[in-house]
Amino acid sequence: MKYGLIGEKLGHSFSKPIHESIADYTYEIKEIPRDGLDLFMRERAFSGINVTIPYKQSVMPYLDFIDEAAQKIGAVNTVVNRDGKLYGYNTDFGGMKMLIEKQGFCYEGKKIAVLGSGGTAKTARAVAEALGAAEIVTVSRKGKVNYENLLSIHGDCDYIINTTPCGMYPDTDGSAVDVLLFGALSGVTDVVYNPLRTKLCLDCERQGIRCECGLYMLVAQAVLASQIFSGESFDVKKTADEIYLRILNEKRNVVLIGMPGSGKTTVGKALAERLGKTFTDTDDLITQEYGPISNIFEEKGEAFFRDIESVAVKNVALRNGLVIATGGGAVLRKENVEYLKHNGVLFFLDRPLKDIIPTEDRPLSRDLDALKKRYEERYRIYLSSCDEKTEIDGKIENAVSRITEKLK
């Protein structure tokens, strides 16, 4: 391996496409078990590597030189082999600082709660200190301040930085803390980048608390690392901004919700072609395995259908780079909306009721009366679930253009 990333579990990593967008080198993802780190580091068979959980501190004894900033932090995430000698740096510091500045947070004189106790938590403390925080509280499971007593001791914290893997793919249901309980909270930074929006960040959005996950930090630290690998100097912020937008557009899903007959499948296929994404329809996934939806309703009932629909939704929602058309009733379960929002932007295709034609293959909207009832029941749910509303005037090209423009 010439350049790459080492860690224990890396199936979630976006680092390969990021690094290969920055410079002209092949970047490998290498999972190393804990008992394999010693041999890997002693062999030194690489030119430059990034280091992630759980090895940001473990690699330090193998290094011939550690940058002063990394030494002070106590964690290394970038190692360069120069003529057989290993040099260690911490580009997470710069990446995290750029993310917090991008969020517009002001730490001067504020109380910051850092969740976690590993290498990234050490980096977060250093960044908070550099940004002028008045008090920095480290929260860990077995620490003096832990997740059981955090609220009672430091419920007045101004900002939270989550450095734990809680909420990371594939275990996206978790959240390290309940942000609803922190009355003085101004903002949250979550270093998890897969999914693009963690449960922690979705909870913040619902409460009007500013939050961003770690994709921008990942990109920024990669740009800084690449600069160290190559020895070349370039505009870090400009490069990070450009690559962040490119990776975000590649990885995020576009999710279409709305009434049966509103055009989700037709618009979705055209949109996928325009964006260069893969199209999938959750109803199609269900019929491929269970047969026609009308038969499922008749033979198994609506509750059974909603259960298998939730499974189909979860399976596609945690993937990346899709255009997803959902069934008309998918938003009836809050957990479906939550899963879809992890990696997706939800567009409500708002087609007037008069333009929707009932059909026999839609069990709950086979005639005009049933269709009207569904419309009245669900309209507010569509509005509250979506990130954006797009009116459908009958022309597919117009809908596709509107959605594409909003995505920019």
C-alpha positions as CSV (number, residue, x, y, z in Angstrom):
1,M,0.0,0.0,0.0
2,K,1.4,3.4,-1.0
3,Y,-1.4,5.6,0.4
4,G,-4.4,4.7,2.4
5,L,-6.4,4.5,5.6
6,I,-5.9,2.1,8.4
7,G,-8.4,1.3,11.1
8,E,-10.3,-1.7,12.6
9,K,-13.7,-1.4,10.9
10,L,-13.8,0.6,7.8
11,G,-16.8,-0.5,5.8
12,H,-18.4,2.9,6.3
13,S,-15.5,4.9,5.0
14,F,-15.7,7.6,2.3
15,S,-12.0,8.3,2.4
16,K,-11.0,6.6,-0.9
17,P,-13.2,8.8,-3.3
18,I,-12.2,11.9,-1.3
19,H,-8.5,11.4,-1.5
20,E,-8.6,10.3,-5.1
21,S,-10.5,13.6,-5.9
22,I,-7.7,15.6,-4.3
23,A,-4.6,14.2,-5.9
24,D,-3.4,11.7,-8.5
25,Y,-2.8,8.7,-6.4
26,T,-4.5,5.4,-5.5
27,Y,-5.9,5.4,-2.0
28,E,-6.5,2.1,-0.2
29,I,-8.8,1.2,2.7
30,K,-7.1,-1.4,4.9
31,E,-8.8,-2.9,7.9
32,I,-6.2,-4.1,10.5
33,P,-7.1,-6.2,13.5
34,R,-5.7,-5.1,16.8
35,D,-3.1,-7.9,16.8
36,G,-2.0,-6.9,13.3
37,L,-1.0,-3.3,14.0
38,D,2.4,-4.1,15.3
39,L,3.6,-5.9,12.2
40,F,2.1,-3.3,9.9
41,M,3.8,-0.4,11.6
42,R,7.1,-2.2,11.9
43,E,7.2,-3.1,8.2
44,R,6.6,0.5,7.2
45,A,5.5,-0.6,3.8
46,F,3.7,2.6,2.9
47,S,4.4,6.2,1.8
48,G,1.6,7.9,3.7
49,I,-1.4,6.7,5.7
50,N,-4.3,8.2,7.6
51,V,-5.2,6.5,10.9
52,T,-8.7,6.2,12.4
53,I,-10.5,4.4,15.3
54,P,-9.0,2.8,17.4
55,Y,-5.3,3.5,16.4
56,K,-4.8,7.3,16.7
57,Q,-2.9,6.8,19.9
58,S,-1.6,3.3,19.3
59,V,0.5,4.3,16.3
60,M,2.5,6.9,18.3
61,P,5.2,4.7,19.8
62,Y,6.2,3.5,16.3
63,L,6.9,7.1,15.1
64,D,10.4,8.6,14.8
65,F,9.0,12.2,14.8
66,I,5.7,13.6,16.1
67,D,4.6,17.1,15.1
68,E,4.4,19.4,18.2
69,A,0.7,20.0,17.8
70,A,0.0,16.3,17.5
71,Q,2.2,15.6,20.5
72,K,0.3,18.2,22.5
73,I,-3.1,16.7,21.5
74,G,-1.9,13.1,22.1
75,A,-3.2,11.7,18.9
76,V,-2.0,11.1,15.4
77,N,-4.1,10.6,12.3
78,T,-1.6,11.2,9.5
79,V,1.7,9.3,9.1
80,V,4.3,9.9,6.4
81,N,7.2,7.6,5.6
82,R,10.3,9.7,4.6
83,D,13.3,7.6,3.8
84,G,12.3,4.9,6.2
85,K,11.5,7.3,9.1
86,L,7.9,7.8,10.2
87,Y,6.5,11.3,10.8
88,G,3.2,11.8,12.6
89,Y,0.7,14.7,12.3
90,N,-2.8,15.5,13.4
91,T,-4.9,17.0,10.5
92,D,-8.1,16.3,12.4
93,F,-7.4,19.5,14.4
94,G,-7.5,21.6,11.2
95,G,-10.5,19.7,9.8
96,M,-12.6,20.0,13.0
97,K,-11.7,23.7,13.3
98,M,-12.8,24.3,9.7
99,L,-16.1,22.5,10.3
100,I,-16.9,24.5,13.5
101,E,-16.0,27.7,11.7
102,K,-18.2,26.6,8.7
103,Q,-21.1,26.2,11.2
104,G,-20.6,29.7,12.4
105,F,-20.2,28.7,16.1
106,C,-18.5,31.1,18.5
107,Y,-16.8,29.2,21.3
108,E,-15.3,32.3,23.0
109,G,-16.2,32.2,26.7
110,K,-18.6,29.3,26.3
111,K,-18.9,25.9,27.9
112,I,-18.2,23.0,25.6
113,A,-19.1,19.3,26.2
114,V,-16.9,16.8,24.4
115,L,-18.5,13.4,24.1
116,G,-15.9,10.6,24.0
117,S,-12.5,9.9,25.4
118,G,-10.4,8.7,22.4
119,G,-8.0,10.4,20.0
120,T,-10.7,12.5,18.3
121,A,-12.0,13.7,21.7
122,K,-8.5,14.9,22.5
123,T,-8.5,16.8,19.2
124,A,-11.9,18.3,20.0
125,R,-10.6,19.6,23.4
126,A,-7.6,21.2,21.6
127,V,-9.8,22.9,19.0
128,A,-12.2,24.2,21.7
129,E,-9.3,25.6,23.7
130,A,-7.9,27.2,20.6
131,L,-11.3,28.8,19.9
132,G,-11.4,30.4,23.3
133,A,-13.8,28.1,25.2
134,A,-14.1,29.1,28.9
135,E,-14.8,25.5,30.1
136,I,-14.3,22.2,28.3
137,V,-16.0,19.1,29.8
138,T,-15.0,15.6,28.7
139,V,-17.8,13.1,28.9
140,S,-17.1,9.3,28.9
141,R,-18.8,6.2,30.1
142,K,-16.4,5.7,33.1
143,G,-15.3,9.2,33.6
144,K,-16.0,11.7,36.4
145,V,-18.5,13.2,34.1
146,N,-20.5,10.5,32.4
147,Y,-23.6,10.1,30.4
148,E,-25.7,9.5,33.5
149,N,-24.6,12.7,35.4
150,L,-23.8,15.1,32.5
151,L,-27.2,16.7,32.5
152,S,-27.3,17.3,36.2
153,I,-23.8,18.7,36.4
154,H,-23.4,20.5,33.0
155,G,-27.0,20.8,31.6
156,D,-26.1,24.4,30.8
157,C,-23.4,23.7,28.2
158,D,-23.5,25.9,25.2
159,Y,-22.1,23.5,22.6
160,I,-21.6,19.8,22.2
161,I,-19.0,18.0,20.1
162,N,-19.8,14.3,19.6
163,T,-16.6,12.2,18.9
164,T,-18.1,8.8,19.7
165,P,-19.2,6.4,17.0
166,C,-22.7,6.5,18.4
167,G,-25.2,6.7,15.5
168,M,-22.6,5.6,12.9
169,Y,-23.6,3.2,10.1
170,P,-24.9,0.5,10.4
171,D,-26.2,1.3,13.9
172,T,-27.9,4.5,13.0
173,D,-30.6,4.4,15.7
174,G,-28.3,5.5,18.5
175,S,-27.6,9.0,19.9
176,A,-25.1,9.7,22.7
177,V,-27.3,12.3,24.4
178,D,-30.8,13.6,24.3
179,V,-30.4,17.2,23.0
180,L,-34.0,18.0,24.0
181,L,-32.9,18.1,27.7
182,F,-30.2,20.8,27.2
183,G,-32.0,24.2,27.5
184,A,-29.0,26.4,26.8
185,L,-27.7,24.5,23.8
186,S,-26.7,26.7,20.8
187,G,-25.2,24.1,18.5
188,V,-23.9,20.6,18.0
189,T,-21.0,19.2,15.9
190,D,-21.1,15.5,15.2
191,V,-17.9,14.0,13.7
192,V,-19.8,10.9,12.4
193,Y,-20.2,11.3,8.6
194,N,-22.0,8.1,7.7
195,P,-24.9,8.5,7.7
196,L,-24.9,12.1,6.4
197,R,-27.4,13.1,9.1
198,T,-27.2,11.2,12.4
199,K,-30.1,10.8,14.8
200,L,-28.3,13.4,17.0
201,C,-28.4,15.9,14.1
202,L,-32.0,15.1,13.2
203,D,-33.0,15.6,16.8
204,C,-31.3,19.0,16.7
205,E,-33.0,20.0,13.4
206,R,-36.4,19.3,14.9
207,Q,-35.6,21.6,17.9
208,G,-34.1,24.4,15.7
209,I,-30.6,23.7,17.1
210,R,-27.8,24.1,14.6
211,C,-26.0,20.9,13.9
212,E,-23.8,19.4,11.2
213,C,-22.2,16.0,10.8
214,G,-18.6,15.2,10.0
215,L,-18.4,15.0,6.2
216,Y,-16.9,18.4,5.8
217,M,-14.4,17.7,8.6
218,L,-13.5,14.4,6.9
219,V,-12.9,16.2,3.6
220,A,-10.9,19.1,5.2
221,Q,-8.6,16.8,7.1
222,A,-8.0,14.7,4.0
223,V,-7.0,17.8,2.1
224,L,-4.6,18.8,4.8
225,A,-3.2,15.2,4.9
226,S,-2.8,15.1,1.1
227,Q,-0.8,18.3,1.4
228,I,1.5,16.6,3.8
229,F,1.7,13.5,1.7
230,S,2.7,15.5,-1.4
231,G,4.7,18.3,0.2
232,E,2.8,20.7,-2.1
233,S,0.9,23.8,-0.9
234,F,-2.6,24.7,-2.2
235,D,-5.7,26.5,-1.1
236,V,-7.1,24.2,1.5
237,K,-10.5,25.8,2.1
238,K,-11.3,26.2,-1.6
239,T,-10.3,22.6,-2.3
240,A,-12.2,21.3,0.7
241,D,-15.3,23.3,-0.3
242,E,-15.3,22.0,-3.8
243,I,-14.7,18.3,-2.9
244,Y,-17.2,18.4,0.0
245,L,-20.0,19.5,-2.4
246,R,-19.0,16.9,-4.9
247,I,-19.0,14.1,-2.4
248,L,-22.2,15.3,-0.8
249,N,-24.0,15.3,-4.1
250,E,-22.6,11.8,-4.9
251,K,-23.5,10.3,-1.6
252,R,-26.8,11.8,-0.6
253,N,-30.1,10.3,-1.7
254,V,-33.0,12.2,-3.3
255,V,-36.2,10.8,-1.8
256,L,-39.6,11.5,-3.3
257,I,-42.7,11.3,-1.1
258,G,-46.4,12.1,-2.0
259,M,-49.8,10.7,-2.8
260,P,-50.2,7.6,-4.9
261,G,-50.4,8.8,-8.5
262,S,-48.5,12.0,-7.9
263,G,-45.7,11.0,-10.3
264,K,-43.0,9.8,-7.9
265,T,-41.9,6.9,-10.2
266,T,-42.0,8.8,-13.4
267,V,-40.2,11.9,-12.0
268,G,-37.8,9.7,-10.1
269,K,-36.6,7.8,-13.2
270,A,-36.1,11.1,-15.1
271,L,-34.4,12.7,-12.1
272,A,-32.0,9.7,-11.6
273,E,-31.0,10.0,-15.3
274,R,-30.4,13.7,-14.9
275,L,-28.3,13.3,-11.7
276,G,-26.5,10.1,-12.7
277,K,-27.9,8.2,-9.8
278,T,-29.5,4.8,-9.4
279,F,-33.3,4.8,-9.2
280,T,-35.2,2.5,-6.8
281,D,-38.9,2.2,-5.9
282,T,-39.8,0.8,-2.5
283,D,-43.1,-0.5,-3.9
284,D,-41.2,-2.4,-6.6
285,L,-38.9,-4.0,-4.0
286,I,-42.0,-5.2,-2.1
287,T,-43.8,-6.6,-5.2
288,Q,-40.6,-8.4,-6.3
289,E,-40.6,-10.4,-3.1
290,Y,-44.2,-10.6,-2.1
291,G,-46.3,-10.1,-5.3
292,P,-48.9,-7.4,-6.1
293,I,-49.5,-4.9,-3.3
294,S,-53.3,-5.2,-3.7
295,N,-53.0,-9.0,-3.1
296,I,-50.9,-8.3,0.1
297,F,-53.6,-6.0,1.4
298,E,-56.3,-8.6,0.7
299,E,-54.5,-11.6,2.0
300,K,-52.3,-10.2,4.8
301,G,-53.8,-6.9,5.7
302,E,-52.4,-3.3,5.9
303,A,-50.4,-3.9,9.1
304,F,-48.4,-6.6,7.5
305,F,-47.8,-4.4,4.4
306,R,-46.6,-1.5,6.6
307,D,-44.2,-3.9,8.3
308,I,-42.6,-5.1,5.1
309,E,-42.6,-1.6,3.7
310,S,-40.6,-0.4,6.7
311,V,-38.0,-3.1,6.0
312,A,-37.7,-2.1,2.4
313,V,-37.4,1.6,3.4
314,K,-34.6,0.9,5.9
315,N,-32.7,-1.2,3.4
316,V,-32.5,1.5,0.8
317,A,-32.3,4.5,3.1
318,L,-28.9,3.5,4.5
319,R,-27.4,3.2,1.0
320,N,-25.9,6.2,-0.9
321,G,-26.4,7.8,-4.2
322,L,-30.0,6.8,-5.0
323,V,-33.1,8.4,-6.1
324,I,-35.8,6.7,-4.1
325,A,-39.6,6.7,-4.9
326,T,-41.6,5.8,-1.8
327,G,-45.1,4.4,-1.4
328,G,-47.8,6.9,-0.7
329,G,-48.2,5.7,2.9
330,A,-44.5,5.3,3.7
331,V,-44.5,8.6,5.8
332,L,-47.2,7.2,8.1
333,R,-44.5,5.7,10.2
334,K,-42.1,8.2,11.8
335,E,-39.3,5.7,11.8
336,N,-39.5,5.5,8.0
337,V,-39.1,9.2,7.7
338,E,-36.1,9.1,10.1
339,Y,-34.4,6.4,8.1
340,L,-34.9,8.2,4.8
341,K,-33.5,11.5,6.3
342,H,-30.3,9.9,7.4
343,N,-28.8,10.0,3.9
344,G,-31.6,11.7,2.0
345,V,-33.2,15.0,1.1
346,L,-37.0,14.5,1.1
347,F,-39.1,16.1,-1.7
348,F,-42.8,16.2,-1.4
349,L,-44.3,16.0,-4.9
350,D,-47.4,18.1,-4.4
351,R,-49.8,17.3,-7.2
352,P,-53.3,18.7,-7.0
353,L,-56.0,16.2,-6.1
354,K,-57.9,16.9,-9.3
355,D,-54.9,15.7,-11.3
356,I,-54.6,12.4,-9.6
357,I,-56.4,9.4,-11.1
358,P,-57.4,6.5,-8.8
359,T,-56.5,3.0,-10.0
360,E,-57.4,-0.5,-9.0
361,D,-53.8,-1.5,-8.1
362,R,-53.8,1.1,-5.2
363,P,-55.7,-0.6,-2.4
364,L,-56.4,2.6,-0.3
365,S,-57.2,4.9,-3.2
366,R,-59.1,2.9,-5.8
367,D,-61.9,5.4,-6.3
368,L,-62.3,9.2,-5.9
369,D,-63.8,9.1,-2.4
370,A,-61.0,6.9,-1.1
371,L,-58.4,9.1,-2.8
372,K,-59.9,12.3,-1.3
373,K,-59.9,10.7,2.1
374,R,-56.2,9.7,1.8
375,Y,-55.3,13.2,0.6
376,E,-56.9,14.8,3.6
377,E,-55.4,12.4,6.0
378,R,-51.9,12.6,4.7
379,Y,-51.3,16.1,3.3
380,R,-50.1,17.6,6.6
381,I,-47.9,14.6,7.2
382,Y,-46.2,15.1,3.8
383,L,-45.6,18.7,4.6
384,S,-44.1,18.0,8.0
385,S,-41.9,15.2,6.7
386,C,-40.4,16.8,3.7
387,D,-37.3,19.0,3.4
388,E,-38.6,20.6,0.3
389,K,-42.0,20.8,-1.4
390,T,-42.2,20.7,-5.2
391,E,-45.4,21.4,-7.1
392,I,-46.2,19.1,-10.0
393,D,-47.9,20.8,-12.9
394,G,-48.0,17.8,-15.2
395,K,-44.7,18.3,-17.0
396,I,-42.0,15.9,-15.8
397,E,-39.2,18.1,-17.1
398,N,-40.4,21.0,-15.0
399,A,-40.4,18.9,-11.8
400,V,-37.0,17.5,-12.5
401,S,-35.6,21.0,-13.1
402,R,-37.1,22.4,-9.9
403,I,-35.7,19.6,-7.8
404,T,-32.3,19.8,-9.4
405,E,-32.2,23.5,-8.8
406,K,-33.1,23.1,-5.1
407,L,-30.4,20.5,-4.7
408,K,-27.8,23.0,-5.7
